[in-house]
Amino acid sequence: MRRFAAGVTVLTCRGPDGPEGITVSAFTSVSLRPPQVLVCLARGSRTLSTILTEGRFAVNVLGWQQRELATRFADRTRTPAQRFAGIAETTLVTGSPVVLDALASLDCLVAQVWPCGDHIVLVGDVVAGSAERLDAPLLLYDGEFCKPAGQEAVHGGSTAPAVCALRLW
């Protein structure tokens, strides 16, 4: 599975003790009508427990410039407060934290839950979203962060690539 390039996201939620979050690369769109997404989290995840209790979460899609953020939220030794320290966040509809400078954020309500091996599969109904910034996407491939070749020339940090002519959502 390390040879399958995947986008990198930070999954966030708000529990009784404040915001929580974890880096997740097992994320995909499931349906456009209604808009739904799928994420997979390890059974022992502290964030998973809060999501199941609260019934909501946000998916924050990270760009190349957010490698440190992905590393910070993947670090199991950090507390939730340490993971969120200094991060500009807001909320959309559900109250789940949304990272302000993420490439895209999807605010979700838990729709379905399935145990699957050592993970839990969550399907979320997307109730709100935001996509305010363009950057090269942050990918995980063979255990390392990478970005598609030629992204600097295409994006230049401020404009969309010419091949992005179709917007599905």
Secondary structure, 3 states (H helix, E strand, C coil): CCCCCEECEEEEEEECCEEEEEEECCEEEEEECCEEEEEEEECCCHHHHHHHHHCEEEEEECEHHHHHHHHHHHCCCCCHHHHHCCCCEECCCCCCCEECCCCEEEEEEEEEEEEECCEEEEEEEEEEEECCCCCCECEEECCEEECCCCHHHHHCCCCCCCCCCCCCC
